[in-house]
Amino acid sequence: MQFFQFPYPFPLPFHWLQKWKNKPCCIDWPVLFYFGTYVTFTNTIQAFYRLLNQEVDILFGARPSIEQYEMAKEMNMDLNVVPIGKEAFVFFVQEDNPIDNLTSDQIRSIYHGTITNWKEVGGKDEETQAFQRPKNSGSQTMMEYFMKDVSLKEAKTYETIAAMEGVISKVAQYNDEKGAMGYSFRYFIEVLQQEKNVKILSVDGIYPSIENIRNGSYPLIVDVCAIYNRSNSNENVSRLMNFILSKEGQAIVEQTGYSPIGG
């Protein structure tokens, strides 16, 4: 069985494992094979299936969707979902879009289909192109939680992109289709993607900076979680979790660009 499963290339395992080189008593040495048997990277949907099939011990990523919780229940798997850091769920638009801030209700109205033109929220006279993500992906799950009891409009097939990088690149590279909008996690936009032609919006007047994530003022703060089966017999699971939640482990969370759970 593989030990780690990460949706997308989080830097955290490399920093954690580097620390363990000097602490062999904390975890078995084989876990130090970074790209071999013990650490893998996929998207959220694939990662969760691998966890359910007991191909990995721990999944690090966003909180599971309601459907994913139900899937685990059907397989008699009692998931332990442990927050290990804090992140921001963010909305982004093309860089030349004059809008810098939207309220939560305005965003819900755009994705419900009530607001269809940027001029309705103080922008240019352009149709809004609200892109969505695949069902049970980490960002789509967060979007569904964000929408609460407001339904998402039906996504056009060309609006639903299959990979996190895909939705970001498509928004950045539009030539003829203006007014695009998408959502993701701050880390993927600011650290992993390095896009030059998109900008992150403030929500309810608060920008998703590390400081605003730490102080709790940004309204869409989400947990980065470690997810595993409570009945997992691998003793290294509890060893790893103890380290991640320790002062040293949380310092690594902060060093890699997330906010530690203690703020």
Long-range contacts (C-beta under 8 A, 24 or more apart in sequence): 1-54, 1-55, 1-56, 1-57, 1-234, 2-37, 2-38, 2-39, 2-40, 2-50, 2-55, 2-56, 2-57, 3-31, 3-38, 3-39, 3-56, 3-57, 3-58, 3-234, 3-236, 4-31, 4-38, 4-39, 4-40, 4-56, 4-57, 4-58, 4-60, 5-40, 5-42, 5-47, 5-50, 5-51, 5-55, 5-56, 5-58, 5-59, 5-60, 6-39, 6-40, 6-41, 6-42, 6-47, 6-59, 6-60, 6-61, 7-41, 7-42, 7-43, 7-44, 7-46, 7-47, 7-59, 7-60, 7-61, 7-62, 7-138, 8-41, 8-43, 8-164, 8-188, 8-192, 9-41, 9-192, 10-41, 10-60, 10-256, 11-256, 11-257, 12-60, 12-252, 12-253, 12-256, 12-258, 13-39, 13-60, 15-252, 15-255, 15-256, 16-240, 16-243, 16-244, 16-249, 16-252, 19-243, 19-248, 19-252, 20-243, 26-239, 26-243, 27-236, 27-239, 27-240, 27-243, 28-236, 31-236, 43-137, 43-163, 43-164, 44-136, 44-137, 44-138, 44-141, 45-134, 45-136, 45-137, 48-136, 51-227, 51-228, 51-229, 52-77, 54-229, 57-228, 57-232, 57-234, 57-236, 57-237, 58-226, 58-227, 58-228, 58-237, 58-240, 59-226, 59-227, 59-228, 60-84, 60-224, 60-225, 60-226, 60-227, 61-138, 61-224, 61-225, 61-227, 62-138, 62-139, 62-141, 62-142, 62-185, 62-222, 62-223, 62-224, 62-225, 63-141, 63-142, 63-222, 63-223, 63-225, 64-141, 64-227, 65-135, 65-136, 65-140, 65-141, 65-144, 67-135, 67-136, 68-136, 68-141, 77-229, 77-231, 78-229, 78-230, 78-231, 79-227, 79-228, 79-229, 79-230, 80-227, 80-228, 80-229, 80-230, 81-225, 81-226, 81-227, 82-225, 82-226, 82-227, 82-241, 82-245, 83-223, 83-224, 83-225, 83-261, 84-223, 84-224, 84-225, 84-226, 84-244, 84-245, 84-249, 84-253, 84-261, 85-223, 85-224, 85-250, 85-253, 85-258, 85-259, 85-260, 85-261, 86-213, 86-214, 86-221, 86-222, 86-223, 86-224, 86-258, 86-259, 86-260, 86-261, 86-263, 87-185, 87-186, 87-187, 87-213, 87-221, 87-222, 87-223, 87-224, 87-258, 87-259, 88-185, 88-186, 88-208, 88-212, 88-213, 88-218, 88-220, 88-221, 88-222, 89-139, 89-142, 89-143, 89-146, 89-183, 89-184, 89-185, 89-186, 89-220, 89-221, 89-222, 90-183, 90-184, 90-185, 90-186, 90-189, 90-200, 90-201, 90-203, 90-208, 90-220, 91-181, 91-182, 91-183, 91-200, 91-201, 91-203, 92-168, 92-171, 92-181, 92-182, 92-183, 92-184, 92-189, 92-198, 92-199, 92-200, 92-201, 93-171, 93-180, 93-181, 93-182, 93-198, 93-199, 93-201, 94-171, 94-172, 94-174, 94-178, 94-179, 94-180, 94-197, 94-198, 94-199, 95-196, 95-197, 95-198, 95-199, 97-123, 97-124, 97-179, 97-199, 98-122, 98-123, 98-124, 99-123, 99-201, 100-199, 100-201, 100-202, 101-201, 101-202, 101-203, 101-204, 101-205, 102-201, 102-202, 102-203, 103-203, 103-204, 104-146, 104-203, 104-204, 104-219, 107-146, 107-203, 108-146, 108-147, 108-148, 108-150, 110-181, 111-143, 111-147, 111-150, 111-152, 111-153, 112-147, 112-150, 112-151, 112-152, 112-153, 113-153, 118-179, 124-178, 124-179, 126-178, 126-179, 127-178, 127-179, 128-179, 128-181, 129-159, 129-177, 129-178, 129-179, 129-180, 129-181, 130-159, 130-181, 131-155, 131-159, 131-160, 131-161, 131-167, 131-170, 131-171, 131-180, 131-181, 131-182, 131-183, 132-159, 132-160, 133-160, 133-161, 133-164, 133-167, 133-183, 134-160, 134-161, 134-162, 137-164, 138-185, 139-164, 139-183, 139-184, 139-185, 142-183, 142-185, 142-220, 142-222, 143-183, 146-220, 164-188, 165-193, 168-193, 168-195, 168-198, 169-195, 171-198, 172-196, 172-197, 172-198, 173-197, 185-222, 186-213, 187-257, 187-258, 190-257, 191-257, 210-257, 210-259, 213-259, 214-259, 214-263, 215-263, 216-263, 223-261, 224-253, 224-258
